[in-house]
Amino acid sequence: GYCLFLNTKNVTKDGFLFEEKMFITEEKDNLLRKGKLQPNDVVMTTRGTVGNVAFYNNSIPYKNVRINSGMVIIRANVQEFNPEYVYWMFRSPIIQNQIIQYRSGTAQPQLPISSMKKMQIPVMSLNEQFQVVAVLSSLQKKIELNDKISANLQQQAQAIFKSWFVDFEPFQDGEFVESELGPIPKGWRVGTLSELVAVKYGKDHKKLTDGPYPVYGSGGIMRYVERPIYTKESVLIPRKGTLNNVIYLNEPFWSVDTMFYTEMKMENVAKYVYHFVSGKDLASMNSGSAVPSMTTDILNSMKVVIPTAEWLAKFEQILLPLYSQMFQNAAQSKTLAQLRDTLLPKLMNGGIEATP
């Protein structure tokens, strides 16, 4: 009997994201007159970050959803418009550039509905719209499939970590010794995270010009810059904000001051550290009151089981193929997304014959 009440974090530039959810009761839901989503509605943010759009279709797991006052519903007249075409149209530069032109306010930008009504939209026959959708949604589906496969590989890797280094399943017949973290396999020891990695502060990126290297904040990639802060394998741990967004990287990157990065002090330890930290509820260890925050002291003093070099090497070996598949998926999705974004304005302008 609950209704999902969308907040601005749920509508991103890449569609819906349900990491943080807010629900209202059935009673409250029934009191509200407007703002209930129907299948094939397009949702657009009109306050703060203006112009993020998402498409509400069968793939969304929530059946009872309302928008908040910082967004609008765009409902297609299906005699003239394919609803999914409307979604892609609002993502395209044709509409996005008009949004920039029409939004008002600096501290808290807004897009009034009166301005939206002035916006010009590309008109095509329904048949042409269906062709545009066929091209764009096939690219989109492949990207989503890659994400799903990678999430599954990630779960497999975490399960292997838990089986070996938390439940000690491969060692049940061997000898265990007592430690401050309970019984552990003989030859292993308990240490602190600071023995495995050096935790480093990220730096401000504003003076850097654009380039090929991703800049990570606690919410993910923020932009791409001219040079990296670090080039080797690293685990990024949020310092402020979304504390549980731990990231493993094996490519050059820049990290901002809300995101710690780490340098490894031992061989074959980066993925081990990543899975160890990912498995912890960092949010519950936070030292901040209003803004959740993490300190180097908390991280450095985290107690960790340190396996023998032989078992760290085995873990690295068994995880390598999973990780290389995840990296391939991410690289392919990035290429597909670039292709999608290049095609989008051309298809909308009728500049290409869309043959699915």
Secondary structure per residue as TSV (DSSP state, phi and psi in degrees):
chain	resnum	aa	ss	phi	psi
A	1	G	-	360.0	12.6
A	2	Y	-	-96.4	154.3
A	3	C	E	-119.2	131.5
A	4	L	E	-75.4	124.4
A	5	F	E	-106.0	110.0
A	6	L	-	-66.2	139.7
A	7	N	-	-115.0	171.0
A	8	T	G	-61.5	-26.8
A	9	K	G	-70.5	-17.6
A	10	N	G	-78.5	-17.8
A	11	V	E	-115.5	103.9
A	12	T	E	-106.4	178.4
A	13	K	T	-69.7	-10.7
A	14	D	T	-113.3	30.1
A	15	G	E	95.3	-160.9
A	16	F	E	-71.6	147.4
A	17	L	-	-142.6	124.7
A	18	F	-	-114.8	45.6
A	19	E	S	-71.5	-41.6
A	20	E	S	-114.6	128.1
A	21	K	-	-126.2	147.0
A	22	M	-	-126.4	133.7
A	23	F	E	-119.1	151.3
A	24	I	E	-120.6	158.2
A	25	T	-	-75.2	166.3
A	26	E	H	-61.0	-39.4
A	27	E	H	-60.7	-48.5
A	28	K	H	-62.7	-41.0
A	29	D	H	-58.0	-43.5
A	30	N	H	-70.2	-23.7
A	31	L	H	-74.3	-27.7
A	32	L	-	-82.2	134.8
A	33	R	-	-89.2	-50.3
A	34	K	S	-101.4	170.3
A	35	G	-	89.9	19.8
A	36	K	B	-95.5	131.6
A	37	L	-	-78.2	143.0
A	38	Q	-	-115.9	155.2
A	39	P	T	-52.7	140.6
A	40	N	T	74.0	13.4
A	41	D	E	-75.7	149.2
A	42	V	E	-106.0	134.0
A	43	V	E	-110.3	134.1
A	44	M	E	-131.1	137.4
A	45	T	E	-78.2	137.5
A	46	T	-	-126.0	9.0
A	47	R	B	-143.5	140.0
A	48	G	S	78.0	-109.1
A	49	T	S	-82.1	103.7
A	50	V	T	-91.9	137.8
A	51	G	T	97.6	7.6
A	52	N	-	-75.3	135.0
A	53	V	E	-125.9	148.8
A	54	A	E	-140.1	152.7
A	55	F	E	-112.3	122.5
A	56	Y	E	-93.1	96.9
A	57	N	-	-127.4	-170.0
A	58	N	T	-60.3	-21.7
A	59	S	T	-75.8	-10.0
A	60	I	S	-80.8	125.7
A	61	P	S	-73.1	-6.6
A	62	Y	-	-105.8	130.0
A	63	K	S	-97.1	-14.1
A	64	N	S	-126.1	98.4
A	65	V	E	-133.9	138.2
A	66	R	E	-123.5	152.9
A	67	I	-	-94.5	159.1
A	68	N	-	-95.7	-178.8
A	69	S	T	-73.5	-8.3
A	70	G	T	-92.1	19.6
A	71	M	E	-150.1	165.2
A	72	V	E	-128.7	159.9
A	73	I	E	-102.2	131.2
A	74	I	E	-110.3	111.7
A	75	R	-	-110.8	119.5
A	76	A	-	-73.7	143.0
A	77	N	-	-82.4	105.3
A	78	V	T	-69.1	-11.4
A	79	Q	T	-68.9	-29.0
A	80	E	T	-113.3	-23.8
A	81	F	-	-132.3	137.6
A	82	N	-	-78.9	122.2
A	83	P	H	-55.2	-37.1
A	84	E	H	-70.6	-31.5
A	85	Y	H	-62.0	-39.9
A	86	V	H	-61.5	-41.9
A	87	Y	H	-58.8	-50.6
A	88	W	H	-64.8	-37.1
A	89	M	H	-60.5	-42.8
A	90	F	H	-71.8	-20.7
A	91	R	H	-81.3	-18.7
A	92	S	S	-77.7	157.2
A	93	P	H	-57.1	-28.7
A	94	I	H	-54.8	-46.0
A	95	I	H	-86.3	-42.3
A	96	Q	H	-58.4	-38.3
A	97	N	H	-66.8	-34.9
A	98	Q	H	-70.1	-33.9
A	99	I	H	-61.0	-44.5
A	100	I	H	-60.9	-40.1
A	101	Q	H	-66.7	-38.4
A	102	Y	H	-93.6	-12.5
A	103	R	-	-74.3	152.9
A	104	S	B	-129.4	162.6
A	105	G	-	88.0	140.7
A	106	T	S	-104.6	-50.5
A	107	A	S	-62.9	-46.7
A	108	Q	S	-131.1	84.8
A	109	P	-	-57.5	144.0
A	110	Q	B	-135.2	155.8
A	111	L	-	-123.6	100.7
A	112	P	-	-67.7	149.7
A	113	I	H	-61.8	-33.2
A	114	S	H	-59.7	-37.2
A	115	S	H	-70.8	-38.7
A	116	M	H	-58.6	-35.6
A	117	K	T	-67.3	-19.5
A	118	K	T	-84.6	-13.5
A	119	M	-	-68.4	142.7
A	120	Q	-	-95.3	138.4
A	121	I	-	-123.2	146.1
A	122	P	-	-69.9	134.2
A	123	V	-	-109.4	131.5
A	124	M	-	-137.7	163.8
A	125	S	-	-68.4	155.6
A	126	L	H	-55.4	-38.7
A	127	N	H	-60.5	-45.2
A	128	E	H	-65.0	-39.7
A	129	Q	H	-59.4	-43.5
A	130	F	H	-61.1	-36.7
A	131	Q	H	-67.5	-41.6
A	132	V	H	-59.2	-46.5
A	133	V	H	-62.4	-40.4
A	134	A	H	-58.9	-43.9
A	135	V	H	-66.9	-52.0
A	136	L	H	-69.0	-39.9
A	137	S	H	-74.2	-25.6
A	138	S	H	-67.7	-37.9
A	139	L	H	-65.8	-44.5
A	140	Q	H	-60.7	-42.8
A	141	K	H	-63.9	-37.6
A	142	K	H	-66.5	-39.2
A	143	I	H	-62.6	-45.6
A	144	E	H	-64.9	-37.2
A	145	L	H	-65.0	-43.6
A	146	N	H	-57.1	-43.6
A	147	D	H	-61.4	-41.6
A	148	K	H	-64.3	-45.6
A	149	I	H	-61.5	-42.7
A	150	S	H	-65.8	-39.4
A	151	A	H	-61.7	-37.6
A	152	N	H	-67.5	-42.7
A	153	L	H	-62.5	-38.7
A	154	Q	H	-61.6	-43.0
A	155	Q	H	-64.9	-39.0
A	156	Q	H	-61.7	-44.3
A	157	A	H	-62.4	-43.0
A	158	Q	H	-65.1	-36.3
A	159	A	H	-66.2	-38.6
A	160	I	H	-64.7	-43.9
A	161	F	H	-56.4	-47.7
A	162	K	H	-64.2	-43.6
A	163	S	H	-61.5	-43.9
A	164	W	H	-80.6	-46.4
A	165	F	H	-109.2	-4.0
A	166	V	T	-114.2	-48.3
A	167	D	S	-94.1	-10.7
A	168	F	-	52.5	39.5
A	169	E	G	-60.2	-42.2
A	170	P	G	-68.2	-10.1
A	171	F	G	-110.6	8.2
A	172	Q	T	-57.2	-30.8
A	173	D	T	-86.5	-8.4
A	174	G	S	-90.6	-169.9
A	175	E	-	-91.7	138.4
A	176	F	E	-114.3	152.5
A	177	V	E	-123.2	153.6
A	178	E	-	-73.8	144.4
A	179	S	-	-144.5	174.0
A	180	E	T	-68.8	-12.2
A	181	L	T	-104.6	17.6
A	182	G	S	96.9	-176.5
A	183	P	-	-64.6	134.3
A	184	I	E	-132.1	157.7
A	185	P	E	-58.4	144.4
A	186	K	T	-60.4	138.5
A	187	G	T	96.2	-16.2
A	188	W	-	-92.9	168.2
A	189	R	E	-146.2	168.6
A	190	V	E	-103.1	131.0
A	191	G	E	-136.3	-162.9
A	192	T	E	-113.4	160.5
A	193	L	H	-58.2	-29.9
A	194	S	H	-64.9	-16.4
A	195	E	H	-78.7	-22.1
A	196	L	H	-95.5	-36.5
A	197	V	E	-138.3	157.9
A	198	A	E	-102.6	123.0
A	199	V	E	-86.7	125.4
A	200	K	E	-118.6	148.3
A	201	Y	-	-81.0	138.5
A	202	G	-	-73.7	171.2
A	203	K	-	-130.3	164.8
A	204	D	-	-63.8	144.5
A	205	H	-	-113.8	-1.1
A	206	K	T	-63.4	-30.5
A	207	K	T	-82.1	-8.8
A	208	L	S	-79.6	143.6
A	209	T	-	-87.2	168.9
A	210	D	E	-66.6	152.9
A	211	G	E	-173.0	-162.0
A	212	P	E	-87.5	-8.7
A	213	Y	E	-95.4	129.5
A	214	P	E	-70.3	142.3
A	215	V	E	-105.9	122.3
A	216	Y	E	-104.1	132.8
A	217	G	E	-116.2	-175.9
A	218	S	T	-68.0	-14.4
A	219	G	T	-96.3	-0.3
A	220	G	E	120.6	-154.8
A	221	I	E	-75.5	130.4
A	222	M	E	-101.9	-37.5
A	223	R	E	-169.6	-175.4
A	224	Y	E	-124.4	135.7
A	225	V	E	-127.9	173.2
A	226	E	S	-68.0	-32.2
A	227	R	S	-142.6	156.4
A	228	P	-	-89.9	156.6
A	229	I	S	-86.1	-25.2
A	230	Y	B	-157.2	146.3
A	231	T	-	-117.9	-9.4
A	232	K	S	-98.1	-179.5
A	233	E	-	-55.9	135.5
A	234	S	E	-152.9	155.3
A	235	V	E	-114.5	125.5
A	236	L	E	-98.5	131.2
A	237	I	E	-125.9	123.9
A	238	P	E	-60.5	141.0
A	239	R	S	-99.8	-31.1
A	240	K	B	-142.3	153.1
A	241	G	S	90.2	-130.6
A	242	T	S	-74.3	92.0
A	243	L	T	-70.0	-23.5
A	244	N	T	-87.6	4.2
A	245	N	-	-84.9	72.0
A	246	V	-	-83.7	136.9
A	247	I	E	-127.2	135.5
A	248	Y	E	-101.0	133.6
A	249	L	E	-131.8	144.5
A	250	N	-	-134.3	45.2
A	251	E	S	-152.9	157.4
A	252	P	-	-60.8	143.2
A	253	F	B	-154.2	170.2
A	254	W	E	-119.6	145.6
A	255	S	E	-127.8	133.7
A	256	V	-	-86.8	177.8
A	257	D	T	-73.0	-5.3
A	258	T	T	-92.3	2.6
A	259	M	E	-133.0	115.2
A	260	F	E	-71.8	151.6
A	261	Y	E	-123.3	168.6
A	262	T	E	-130.3	147.0
A	263	E	E	-109.8	136.0
A	264	M	E	-78.5	141.6
A	265	K	S	-105.9	-5.9
A	266	M	S	-137.5	163.3
A	267	E	T	-70.3	149.9
A	268	N	T	54.0	36.7
A	269	V	-	-116.0	-11.4
A	270	A	H	-62.5	-48.3
A	271	K	H	-68.8	-33.8
A	272	Y	H	-61.1	-47.3
A	273	V	H	-63.7	-42.4
A	274	Y	H	-57.7	-49.0
A	275	H	H	-70.2	-32.3
A	276	F	H	-63.9	-49.9
A	277	V	H	-70.1	-37.8
A	278	S	H	-59.8	-33.2
A	279	G	T	-77.7	-8.2
A	280	K	S	-93.5	149.2
A	281	D	-	-90.3	88.4
A	282	L	G	-64.0	-31.8
A	283	A	G	-59.7	-31.0
A	284	S	G	-78.7	-13.4
A	285	M	G	-98.1	7.0
A	286	N	-	-67.0	151.5
A	287	S	-	-104.1	-7.4
A	288	G	-	-86.7	161.9
A	289	S	S	-103.3	-66.2
A	290	A	S	-74.2	-52.1
A	291	V	S	-103.5	122.1
A	292	P	-	-58.2	131.4
A	293	S	B	-144.7	155.4
A	294	M	-	-116.2	147.2
A	295	T	-	-118.9	160.8
A	296	T	H	-64.1	-34.5
A	297	D	H	-60.7	-46.2
A	298	I	H	-60.6	-46.1
A	299	L	H	-66.2	-50.0
A	300	N	H	-58.7	-34.2
A	301	S	T	-93.0	5.0
A	302	M	-	-61.0	129.7
A	303	K	E	-78.7	132.7
A	304	V	E	-138.8	142.8
A	305	V	E	-75.8	128.2
A	306	I	E	-108.3	107.4
A	307	P	-	-72.5	174.6
A	308	T	-	-70.4	158.2
A	309	A	H	-56.2	-35.4
A	310	E	H	-62.1	-44.2
A	311	W	H	-74.6	-30.4
A	312	L	H	-64.9	-40.0
A	313	A	H	-65.5	-40.1
A	314	K	H	-63.0	-40.9
A	315	F	H	-63.2	-44.9
A	316	E	H	-58.9	-44.3
A	317	Q	H	-63.6	-42.4
A	318	I	H	-75.9	-25.8
A	319	L	H	-86.2	-22.3
A	320	L	H	-52.1	-50.5
A	321	P	H	-63.0	-34.5
A	322	L	H	-64.2	-45.8
A	323	Y	H	-68.2	-38.4
A	324	S	H	-67.9	-32.8
A	325	Q	H	-65.8	-41.3
A	326	M	H	-63.0	-41.4
A	327	F	H	-66.4	-39.4
A	328	Q	H	-61.3	-45.2
A	329	N	H	-58.8	-44.5
A	330	A	H	-64.6	-41.3
A	331	A	H	-65.5	-42.2
A	332	Q	H	-64.9	-42.7
A	333	S	H	-62.4	-36.7
A	334	K	H	-64.1	-43.7
A	335	T	H	-63.1	-44.3
A	336	L	H	-63.6	-39.2
A	337	A	H	-65.7	-39.6
A	338	Q	H	-64.4	-41.8
A	339	L	H	-61.7	-45.1
A	340	R	H	-58.6	-46.1
A	341	D	H	-71.3	-26.6
A	342	T	H	-75.7	-41.1
A	343	L	H	-70.5	-32.8
A	344	L	H	-49.7	-58.2
A	345	P	H	-65.0	-33.2
A	346	K	H	-67.5	-43.1
A	347	L	H	-65.1	-39.7
A	348	M	H	-66.5	-34.3
A	349	N	T	-80.7	-1.2
A	350	G	T	68.7	22.7
A	351	G	-	-78.4	-16.1
A	352	I	S	-129.5	144.4
A	353	E	-	-73.9	119.0
A	354	A	-	-86.2	99.6
A	355	T	-	-109.3	108.9
A	356	P	-	-66.8	360.0
